[in-house]
Amino acid sequence: MVHSYGMDCCGREGGRTDRHPGISDRRRRGRRGKIGPGLLVLVGVTHTDTPSIAAALARKIHSLRILEGERSAAEVGAEILVVSQFTLYADTRKGRRPSWQAAAPGPVAAPLIDTFVAALRAVGAPVETGRFGADMLVESVNDGPQTVILDVD
């Protein structure tokens, strides 16, 4: 499932910001998820992804030492905001319009996103999410920033 991830480090442990990363549903005009300092994880799902790939990626993100002091989200108890993002699989090699053929369709991607979130929660990560397929407004305050693309096989 979830092959490519962009991760932004949002805030420092113990640091304070006036605004915190969050996500809102534009149509329902309601806030879906909000976190303090932690990770904003953008999840792209492709056709060859599986539940075992989703779980492996969740474990990797939780234990990856990318936060201040070379510590992981697991070590500092960082919150994680998960946002499904099919556009990570945009193919822009030809023409002026991106192709989305590499992105898995909603009925395939949604359960894998759920598996990814469940795997993060199973290892003790505090997780917030958006609503799959919704027109979401994502707000991020980057303290760094550090963006990493992860792939697991």
HURABEL-V126923 format. One record per helix or strand. SS is the DSSP state (alpha for helix, beta for strand). FROM is the first residue (numbers start at 1). LEN is the number of residues. If there is no record, write none. Layout:
ss=SS from=FROM len=LEN
ss=SS from=FROM len=LEN
//
This chain:
ss=beta from=2 len=9
ss=beta from=22 len=4
ss=beta from=30 len=5
ss=beta from=38 len=9
ss=alpha from=51 len=13
ss=beta from=67 len=1
ss=beta from=71 len=1
ss=alpha from=73 len=4
ss=beta from=79 len=6
ss=alpha from=86 len=4
ss=beta from=91 len=1
ss=beta from=99 len=1
ss=beta from=103 len=1
ss=alpha from=106 len=17
ss=beta from=127 len=3
ss=beta from=136 len=4
ss=beta from=147 len=4
//
